[in-house]
Amino acid sequence: MQKTYSQKKYFIKTYGCQANVADSGTMAGMLEAVGFEKTDSLENADVFIVNTCSVRQKSEDKVYGLGKDIKTLHDKGYKKPFTIISGCMVGSVTGTRQRYEFEELRKKTSWADAYINPSQLSELPVILLGHKVLDDWAVSKINNDYTFGKQSNKTQAFVNISYGCDNFCTFCVVPYARGKEISRSESEILKEIKHLTQRGYKQVMLCGQNVNSWGLDATEKFSIRTGSNQKLPFAELLRKVAALEEIEKIDFISSNPFDFTQDLIDVLKTPKISNYLHIAVQSGNNEVLKKMNRRHTIEEFYTLIEKIKLVKPNIELGTDIIVGFPGETEEQFEDTVKLFEKITFNVAFISIYSPRKGTPAEKFYKDDIPLKEKRRRHERLTKIWKSSKVRKEK
């Protein structure tokens, strides 16, 4: 008699960026391939996966707080689900770019049964087998060539085109948490997108920590400068995805200014490319940008936006900004204010700097801006951003 696992349920809680959303979809796809059903209730879950983010301390604190939810579950008489912590918090304590000791995370998350970093997603069934949540028969059903991720969005599918990052911005945990930048092959990406179109998807978002450098080796990607005439494999990938008849709209995230070449600017004219572009600038001051290791100047950013608007005049822009970076003077902050007065961003993720353990900024720069002042700058910049949006809408 054939075994069935349809009665088992899984619950995945996802924090962070679209790459994490795509990773959660990958794990969901593997679980459903062996008969698990999705539940949105922790009380009903046999397997609970927490897909974590490490970009800000607040994101990590939310994960630590889940221990109370699990204790409450136990106190009410429910069976504790088999709990796995995945994502960037695990990536930060494992691998060759480890930021701090694994034991530190383990002590703060003693309620977890297993850990899996972003590069180990394909090992999920084996981990469940090792803890007797699955047996050999179930694991044998998994074929990574034919197991596709589950999409949480009914209209737009998220497709990771690369993993990891080699940029090493001084404030950022991603190169440590997600490891070395690795591009998926063009054939794999197109195969997945074609599969998604067969499931009815007409919109895709291509995801990576820096999609611009997809398909480039280390020497190439660090020699590219914003606005140059160098051809990008990513621009050609966008053209090939756009050539798929079933695809109607293409988004991509994230892009950085320092390797946004003319080739990529030109491809924005393609009708299927979304009218929204997210491109992180982080600061409006060159000295701060240099300390952040951002590899672009604010003048280059202004020029880039001008060139983009020439090919797509009505484009909507999004960006990321950090206020209160170590040593940021009032004058340097005012340069960021000027940036927001010159360019209207439809979306702006304005963050207060918080030191992330093991990053160069935490090691070499004193966090010398008082929290009260950081909050003032955050509030002021947010007001300017909102008022600029209102003016544009009028």
C-alpha positions, 0 to 999 in steps of 0.5 A: 500500500502506497504511503501518503503524507497528505495529513502533514502540514507546514507553516513558513514565516518569512522575513526580509526581501524578495529573495527570501520570499523566493527561497520560502517558495522553494522550500514550500515546493519541496514540502508539497512534493512529499505530500505536506499541505500548507497551513497559516496556523502555527497550531496546526503545523507539523513543520514550522520554518522561520526564514530569517533576515539579518539586515537590521537588528529589529528583524533578528529580534522578531525571530528571537521573540517567536520562542514565546509563541512556541511556549504559549503553544505548548502551554495551551496543550498543542504539540510543538511543531518540528521547527527549522530556522533558515535564511540570513541569520543562519547564513551569518553563523555558518560558511566561510564568511561567518560573522559570529559563532553559531553557538550564540544563535543557538543559545538565543533560539533554543526552541529550534530543532534544526538550522539551514542556511540559504545555500542548503535549501536542497538539503531540506528533505535530508534534514527532515529525514535525519530527524525522522520527520520524513522517511526514505520513501518520501525523500526519494520522491524529491527530484530537484530538476522537476520540483519547482517553487511554490509562489505566494503571489497569485499574479507575479512569480519570484525567480532567483537568478543569483545567490549571494553577494560579493560587494561588501558594502561596509554596513551590510550582512548579506555577503556573510549571510548569503555567501559568495555570489553565484549566478544560476544558468540562463537555461535554468532560469528560462526553464523555470519561467516557462514552467511558471507560464504553464501554470498561468503566470504572466508576470515575473520578478527576477531577484538577486542581491545585485541582478546587474552582475548576473553572469559576470565573473569577479574580474568583470563585475568589479571593473564595470562603471555606471553609464559605461558602454559595456554589454551586460549578460543581465540585459541580454537575459531580460531581452530573452525573458521579454521574448517569451510570448506568455510573459507580459511584465518583467520586474527585477530587484535589486540594482545598484548604481555603480554597475548600471550600464548604458546597455541596461538603460537601453533595455528599459525601453522594452515594453514588457519591462516594468515602469518601476525601478528600485535602485539603492543609493544609500546616501546623498554624500560622497564621503559617506558613500565612500565609507559605505564602500558603495563604489558610486558618487552622487554625481554619477547617480544623478547622471544615471537617473537623467539617462534612465528618464530619457528612455523611460520618462514616466518611470517610477523610482524606489531606493534605500537610504541609511541615516545616521551612518557613523560619522555622518555630519549634519552637512552630509545629511543635508546632501541626502535631503537635497537628493530627495528634493531633486529626485522624487522617489515613489518608494523609499526605504529609509533606515536608521543605521544600526551596527551589525556584528562582524561587518566592517562598519561595526569593526572600524567605525564608531557608532557615534550618532545618538539614537535621538538624532538618528530618529530626527533625521529619519523623521525629517527625511521621511517628511520631505519624501512624503511631501515630494510624492504629494507634489508629484501627484498634483 
